[in-house]
Amino acid sequence: MDVAEWIAVDWGTSNLRAWGIASDGNVTFSRSSDRGMGKLGREDYPGVLAGLLEGVDPSSGDVVICGMAGARQGWIEAPYLDAPADLAGLIFSAVRPEMSDSALQPRILPGVCLKAPGAEDVMRGEETQLLGLSALVPGFSGLVIMPGTHSKWATLSGTRVERFTTVMTGELFEVLKTHSVLRHSLQGELDGPGRDEGFDAGLSMGLDAPERLTATLFKVRAGSLLSGRGPDWCAGFLSGLLIGAEIGGQRDWIAGAEVPLIGSTGLCALYARALSRIGIAGRVVDATDATIAGLKTARKALA
């Protein structure tokens, strides 16, 4: 039997992850499932959580959950906190869904929103990673970039998130690769030796002229038709162009010499490469480490 004082949970759109946390803060076990929010009806959540944690003995019964379980279409809505917001108090705005016939006592953390007209935005899950960053890098103040399907740019001061914005770079890459005319140039091996060269070429164009993104995208197709560019080069070019345009378009947010990057190691490495082109160092922070640290910091506020 797995034993822990309490359980930390990240419930995403496509997957579910849980970690047992001991009284000293160490992780005692981890479990995962593909039963993300996107695959569940509201009535499914208690059974899925109980099934994932079958055989677990959390001495306190506490389960602290971040992510999409608190979305409007999730288990139970955890209303957004308005930014600017102090993330140190996330746990005090958590909602508590019922789990009948179970010793588990789940709490779902809220997300954060911006309501200013013209700047409306939301995050759910990333706020916990930002709180985790404040624990991993005490005293940090400045810009944080969180690459992903929907990249987040956030200004953090200690545990306080001042502002943030969402950039749909990852989703745009997938949509263009799969559903646009560019898909004809992206058939075959996309991770070949030409990808790095293509990435650098696209990155330069995106950084230098982010406002010309829509006029530059078709060069993926034209390059394969007229210059014999392979699918690996084209994939790299498209990735570099989109990341470059994201950073180029948001350059006024960058004020420091180092920017924490929270996400997968591979994707963060691409953003670090892009930032280095404009003289900024990227500090890669593993997304799982930030999530666990954020959940631990949130629960600690109850002590």
CORKA-V229809 format. One record per run of one state. SS is the DSSP state (helix for helix, strand for strand, loop for the rest). FROM is the first residue (numbers start at 0). LEN is the number of residues. Records with the same first field share a line. If there is no record, write none. Layout:
SS: FROM-LEN, FROM-LEN
This chain:
loop: 0-1, 4-1, 11-4, 21-5, 33-3, 39-2, 52-3, 58-3, 70-10, 82-2, 93-1, 95-9, 108-3, 114-6, 123-2, 136-4, 146-4, 157-2, 167-1, 179-1, 185-9, 208-1, 216-2, 226-4, 249-1, 253-4, 263-1, 276-4, 300-3
strand: 1-3, 5-6, 15-6, 26-7, 55-3, 61-6, 80-2, 84-2, 94-1, 104-4, 111-3, 120-3, 140-6, 150-7, 159-8, 257-6, 280-6
helix: 36-3, 41-11, 67-3, 86-7, 125-11, 168-11, 180-5, 194-14, 209-7, 218-8, 230-19, 250-3, 264-12, 286-14
